[in-house]
Amino acid sequence: MSVEPEPGVLEGLDVWQGLQVDQQPAWPDGDAVRRARERLASLPPLVFAGEADELKARLAAAGRGEAFLLQGGDCAEIFEEATADRIRQKVMTVLQMALILTYGASLPVIKMGRMAGQYAKPRSSDTETRDGVTLPAFRGDIVNGWEFTPEARTPDPARLLEAYHTSASTLNLIRAFTTGGFASLLEAHRWNRGFMTNNPAYSRYEEIATEIDRAIRFMVACGADFEALRHVDFYASHEGLLLDYERPLTRIDSRTGTPYDCSAHFLWIGERTRRLDGAHIDFFSRVRNPLGVKLGPSATGDEAVALIDRLNPDGEPGRLTFVTRMGAGQVRDRLPALVEKVTADGRPVTWVCDPMHGNGIVSASGYKTRRFSDVMDEVAGFFEVHRELGTVPGGLHIELTGDDVTEVLGGTEEIDDEGLARRYETRVDPRLNHQQSLEMAFQVVELLRRS
């Protein structure tokens, strides 16, 4: 039996249109946008409300220290890269990291991809100038093309529909991988053995790897039902940036009569769009998905509490996640005041660390990059702050790929400035490669054990 929405619910979903809407493209054809929105609104949901509710309950557990969130994927997904091989490699990397964390730290791990929707990117400027030519900035494949030509850079509403269909095929493949045996515990363990055999840092992680191996051998000896472990819950997330995409994919849940943004299980609001009186905060306050908000070093405790007032006034566990992105040099100074203020408020929040976005640098050769050591130092600082305050470090939010790219300096592969040129493929921000991602997981186990 379907439950009708309460009066005013549907009208409230469009209040954002009368507010300040940041980081949106200048669509040249309003009628084309309207047609694309109408078509999106008629298409099936990409995810279901019940799945979002399950995730919310698990994020609540992470906020209490009973689970740990691992959220990883591309900085910006590319339509042409939504191939079976690339999707499989990203899923495999997240699953390998999750196995290390689960058995290394004795915690269930919530597995979430920055996948099947991470097609829009905020920009610091609306335009880009090269050799005296000024064109619209690249805002992600959902808006315009990467090539620096007037044709490619003109925002095209047809891309909204291409993003939907590419996300649908990506989700379909993820579900096949995570329910058909590909993602089983034994498979992930076999992949990790390969990493340990070929990694020069084996000696550092040998003790943890041996413990994991013994735990799984013990399960085998005890006759564990590995068939029951063939199914893995894997959630999809992206930044809820482009409201011409998010609003049409919002549906009324037939069980409760409340709205859910069915473009993803989890949506987050970025640093550039978390204006308290802006369109993004208003819109996402009205949907029932679990939500994240990025908080950088300029965020204050009062702002954090005001965000709780807007997005989770009743203090529903698992509803709100604060994703902190302070930078290695500021996390130990800036994060404590935020955590203390929110803790004093009393309403539950899940704290997650994004160690990527606060640590960007430009290499001597001109590449936009990060140092693996800085990334790990911010993660360490995040854990230190929570340990000192007696609060819970609930998870990680990582830009990564399953490919052997060379975009982040350092790690056991010792990628240097010259090495960046070997395989620098990102169109926006640099990502950890497969080896660096697994190395991070082993180091995070060490941090979790200290906590």
C-alpha positions in Angstrom: 0.0 0.0 0.0 1.4 3.4 -1.0 1.4 6.3 1.3 0.6 9.7 -0.1 3.0 12.6 0.6 1.9 15.1 3.2 0.5 18.4 1.8 3.2 20.8 0.8 6.0 18.2 0.5 6.3 18.3 -3.3 6.0 22.1 -3.4 8.7 22.4 -0.8 11.2 20.5 -3.0 11.3 23.4 -5.3 11.8 26.2 -2.8 15.5 26.1 -3.8 14.7 27.6 -7.2 14.1 31.0 -5.5 17.4 30.9 -3.5 21.0 31.5 -4.4 22.1 28.5 -6.4 25.9 28.3 -6.5 28.1 26.4 -8.9 25.5 25.8 -11.6 26.3 25.9 -15.4 25.0 28.7 -17.6 22.7 26.5 -19.8 22.3 28.3 -23.2 19.0 26.7 -24.0 16.4 26.8 -21.2 13.8 24.7 -23.2 16.4 22.0 -23.6 17.1 21.9 -19.9 13.3 21.7 -19.2 12.9 18.7 -21.6 15.9 16.9 -20.1 14.5 17.4 -16.6 11.1 16.1 -17.6 12.7 13.1 -19.2 14.8 12.4 -16.0 11.7 12.7 -13.9 10.0 10.0 -15.9 12.8 7.5 -15.7 13.1 4.7 -13.0 15.0 5.5 -9.8 18.7 4.6 -9.8 18.6 3.5 -6.1 15.8 2.7 -3.7 14.7 4.4 -0.5 15.0 1.2 1.5 18.7 0.9 0.5 19.3 4.5 1.7 17.7 3.7 5.0 19.9 0.6 5.5 23.0 2.8 4.8 21.8 5.4 7.3 21.6 2.7 10.0 25.1 1.6 9.2 26.5 5.1 9.2 24.9 5.5 12.7 26.9 2.5 13.8 30.0 4.1 12.4 29.3 7.2 14.4 29.2 5.1 17.6 32.4 3.3 16.7 30.7 0.0 15.8 31.6 0.2 12.1 33.9 2.2 9.8 33.1 3.9 6.5 35.3 3.5 3.5 34.3 5.8 0.7 36.4 5.8 -2.4 36.5 6.5 -6.2 37.3 8.9 -8.9 37.6 12.7 -8.4 35.4 13.0 -11.5 34.0 10.1 -13.4 34.3 10.2 -17.2 31.6 8.7 -19.5 34.1 7.0 -21.8 35.9 5.4 -18.8 32.7 3.7 -17.5 34.0 0.3 -18.9 33.7 -3.1 -17.3 37.4 -3.3 -16.6 37.8 0.1 -15.0 34.6 -0.3 -12.9 35.8 -3.7 -11.8 39.2 -2.4 -10.8 37.7 0.4 -8.7 35.3 -2.0 -6.9 38.1 -4.5 -6.4 40.4 -1.8 -4.8 37.7 -0.7 -2.3 36.9 -4.3 -1.4 40.6 -5.1 -0.9 41.0 -2.1 1.4 37.8 -3.1 3.2 39.1 -6.6 3.8 42.3 -5.2 5.3 40.4 -2.8 7.6 37.8 -5.4 8.6 40.2 -8.1 9.7 43.0 -5.8 10.7 40.9 -3.6 13.0 38.1 -6.0 13.9 35.4 -3.7 12.6 32.7 -4.1 10.0 33.4 -1.8 7.0 30.7 0.1 5.1 31.8 0.0 1.4 30.8 3.0 -0.6 32.0 4.2 -4.0 32.3 7.7 -5.4 30.7 6.1 -8.4 27.7 6.0 -10.7 27.1 9.7 -10.5 30.3 11.6 -9.7 30.1 13.5 -12.9 29.8 17.2 -11.8 32.6 19.2 -10.4 32.6 22.7 -8.7 35.0 25.2 -10.2 36.8 28.2 -8.8 36.0 30.2 -11.9 33.2 30.1 -14.5 35.7 30.4 -17.3 39.1 29.2 -18.4 41.5 31.2 -20.6 44.2 29.7 -22.8 46.4 31.7 -25.2 44.0 34.6 -25.1 40.9 32.4 -25.7 38.3 32.3 -22.9 35.7 29.5 -22.7 33.4 28.1 -20.1 35.3 26.0 -17.4 35.0 22.2 -17.5 32.3 21.3 -15.0 32.3 17.6 -15.5 31.0 15.3 -18.2 27.4 15.8 -17.0 27.7 19.5 -18.2 30.3 19.8 -20.9 33.3 18.3 -22.6 37.0 18.5 -21.6 38.3 19.5 -25.0 39.1 23.2 -25.1 36.8 24.1 -28.0 33.6 26.2 -28.1 31.6 23.2 -29.1 32.8 21.0 -26.3 32.8 23.6 -23.6 29.2 24.8 -24.2 27.0 23.3 -21.5 24.7 20.6 -23.1 21.5 19.4 -21.2 21.6 16.2 -23.2 24.5 15.2 -20.9 22.1 15.0 -18.0 20.5 12.0 -19.6 23.8 10.5 -20.6 24.9 10.8 -17.0 21.7 8.9 -15.9 22.2 6.1 -18.4 25.9 5.7 -17.6 25.2 5.7 -13.9 22.5 3.0 -14.4 24.9 0.8 -16.4 27.6 1.3 -13.8 25.3 0.4 -10.9 24.1 -2.6 -12.8 27.7 -3.9 -13.2 28.5 -3.1 -9.5 25.5 -5.1 -8.4 26.6 -8.0 -10.6 30.2 -7.9 -9.2 29.1 -7.7 -5.6 26.4 -10.4 -5.7 27.9 -12.9 -8.1 30.9 -14.2 -6.2 33.5 -11.8 -7.7 33.5 -9.9 -4.4 33.6 -12.8 -2.1 35.8 -12.8 1.0 38.2 -15.5 -0.4 38.6 -13.6 -3.7 39.5 -10.3 -2.0 42.0 -12.2 0.2 43.6 -13.8 -2.9 44.0 -10.3 -4.5 45.6 -9.0 -1.3 48.1 -11.8 -1.3 49.3 -10.7 -4.7 49.7 -7.2 -3.4 51.8 -8.4 -0.5 54.0 -10.6 -2.6 54.9 -7.7 -5.0 55.1 -4.8 -2.6 58.5 -3.6 -1.3 56.9 -2.5 2.0 55.8 -6.1 2.8 57.9 -6.3 6.0 56.1 -3.3 7.5 52.7 -4.9 7.0 53.6 -8.6 7.3 52.3 -8.9 10.9 48.9 -7.5 9.9 48.7 -9.6 6.7 49.6 -12.7 8.7 46.8 -12.1 11.2 44.3 -11.6 8.4 45.5 -14.8 6.7 45.2 -16.8 10.0 41.7 -15.4 10.6 40.5 -16.5 7.2 42.2 -19.9 7.5 40.5 -20.4 10.8 37.1 -19.6 9.2 37.8 -22.2 6.5 38.8 -24.8 9.1 35.6 -24.1 11.1 33.5 -24.7 8.0 32.4 -21.0 7.5 29.6 -20.6 4.9 31.5 -18.7 2.3 28.6 -18.9 -0.1 26.8 -16.6 2.4 29.7 -14.2 2.1 29.4 -14.0 -1.7 27.1 -11.0 -1.4 28.6 -7.6 -0.5 26.6 -4.5 0.1 28.2 -1.7 -1.9 26.6 1.8 -1.8 26.8 4.6 -4.4 27.5 8.3 -3.6 28.4 11.5 -5.3 28.5 15.2 -4.6 24.9 16.6 -4.8 26.0 19.5 -6.9 23.9 19.8 -10.1 20.3 20.4 -8.9 18.9 20.1 -12.4 19.9 16.5 -12.1 19.1 15.8 -8.4 15.7 17.3 -8.3 14.2 15.3 -11.2 15.5 12.1 -9.7 13.8 12.7 -6.4 11.0 10.4 -5.7 8.3 10.0 -3.0 8.8 6.8 -1.0 5.7 4.6 -1.3 6.3 3.3 2.3 6.5 6.6 4.1 5.3 9.4 1.7 8.6 11.2 2.2 11.1 12.3 -0.6 14.4 10.5 -1.4 17.0 11.6 -3.9 17.2 8.4 -5.9 20.3 9.3 -7.9 22.5 7.8 -5.1 22.3 6.3 -1.6 24.4 9.0 -0.1 24.9 12.7 -1.3 27.3 15.2 0.1 27.3 19.0 0.0 30.6 20.6 -0.8 32.6 23.4 0.7 31.5 25.8 -2.1 27.8 25.0 -1.8 27.1 24.7 2.0 25.8 28.2 2.3 23.2 28.0 5.1 20.6 30.1 3.2 21.5 28.7 -0.2 19.7 26.3 -2.5 21.7 23.2 -1.8 21.1 23.2 1.9 17.4 23.9 1.5 16.9 21.1 -1.1 18.9 18.4 0.7 17.2 19.3 4.0 14.0 18.0 2.4 15.1 14.6 1.2 15.6 11.7 3.6 18.9 10.2 2.3 21.9 10.1 4.6 23.9 13.3 3.8 27.4 14.5 4.1 28.8 18.0 4.4 32.4 18.9 3.6 34.1 21.1 6.3 37.4 22.8 5.5 39.8 24.7 7.8 37.6 27.9 7.7 34.6 26.1 9.1 33.6 27.1 12.7 31.8 25.2 15.4 28.8 27.5 15.2 28.5 26.9 11.5 28.6 23.1 12.1 25.8 23.3 14.7 23.8 25.5 12.3 24.2 22.9 9.6 22.8 20.3 12.1 19.9 22.6 12.7 19.1 22.7 9.0 19.9 19.2 8.0 19.2 17.1 11.1 17.3 19.1 13.6 15.8 16.1 15.3 19.2 14.3 15.7 18.4 11.2 13.7 21.4 8.8 14.0 23.2 8.3 10.7 21.5 11.1 8.9 24.4 13.5 8.9 28.1 13.0 8.3 30.7 15.7 8.6 33.6 15.1 6.1 36.5 17.2 7.3 39.2 18.3 4.8 41.6 20.4 6.8 45.1 19.7 5.3 47.9 18.0 7.1 49.2 21.3 8.4 46.0 22.4 10.0 44.0 19.3 11.0 45.4 19.1 14.6 44.8 22.9 15.1 41.4 23.3 13.4 39.5 20.1 14.0 39.4 20.0 17.8 37.2 23.1 18.2 34.7 21.7 15.6 34.5 18.3 17.3 34.1 19.8 20.7 31.3 22.2 19.7 29.4 19.5 17.9 29.9 17.0 20.7 28.6 19.6 23.2 25.5 20.0 21.1 24.6 16.3 21.7 23.0 15.4 18.3 24.8 12.5 16.7 27.2 13.1 13.8 29.5 10.6 12.0 33.0 12.1 11.5 34.8 11.2 8.3 38.2 12.3 7.1 38.9 13.5 3.5 42.7 13.7 3.5 42.9 14.5 -0.2 41.4 18.0 -0.9 43.4 19.9 1.7 46.8 18.7 0.5 47.0 19.8 -3.1 50.3 21.1 -4.5 51.7 21.9 -7.9 54.9 19.9 -8.7 58.0 21.5 -10.1 57.1 20.1 -13.5 53.6 21.7 -13.3 51.4 18.8 -12.3 48.6 19.2 -9.8 49.4 16.6 -7.3 49.6 15.5 -3.6 52.2 13.9 -1.4 51.2 10.5 -0.1 53.0 11.4 3.2 50.8 14.5 3.6 47.6 12.5 2.9 48.6 10.0 5.6 49.7 12.7 8.0 46.2 14.3 7.8 44.6 10.8 8.5 46.9 10.4 11.5 46.0 13.9 12.7 42.3 13.1 12.4 42.7 9.9 14.5 44.8 11.8 17.1 42.2 14.5 17.6 39.4 12.0 18.1 41.5 9.9 20.4 42.4 12.9 22.6 38.8 14.1 22.7 37.3 10.7 23.3 35.2 10.9 20.1 34.9 8.5 17.2 36.8 8.6 13.9 34.1 7.1 11.7 35.6 6.7 8.3 37.6 7.8 5.3 36.6 9.6 2.1 39.3 8.9 -0.6 39.9 9.8 -4.2 41.3 6.7 -5.7 41.4 4.6 -8.8 42.0 0.9 -9.4 44.5 1.7 -12.2 48.3 2.1 -12.0 48.3 5.8 -12.5 51.1 8.1 -11.3 49.3 11.2 -9.9 50.2 11.3 -6.2 53.9 11.6 -5.1 55.5 9.0 -2.9 54.2 5.8 -1.4 56.3 2.6 -1.5 56.5 3.0 -5.3 58.4 6.2 -4.6 56.7 8.2 -7.4 58.7 11.4 -7.9 58.2 14.5 -9.9 59.6 12.9 -13.0 57.5 9.8 -12.5 54.2 11.8 -12.6 54.5 12.1 -16.3 54.5 8.3 -16.8 50.7 7.9 -16.4 49.0 11.1 -15.2 45.5 10.7 -16.4 43.1 12.7 -14.1 41.2 15.6 -15.6 40.7 17.3 -12.3 42.3 16.2 -9.1 45.0 13.5 -8.5 44.0 10.1 -7.1 45.8 7.4 -5.2 46.6 4.5 -7.4 45.9 0.8 -6.6 49.1 0.2 -4.7 48.9 3.5 -2.7 45.3 2.7 -1.8 46.2 -0.7 -0.3 49.2 0.8 1.5 46.8 3.4 3.0 44.5 0.6 4.3 47.4 -1.1 6.1 48.5 2.2 7.7 44.9 3.0 8.8 44.7 -0.4 10.5 47.7 0.7 12.6 45.8 3.9 13.5 42.6 2.2 14.3 44.4 -0.2 16.7 45.8 2.8 18.6 42.3 4.3 18.8 
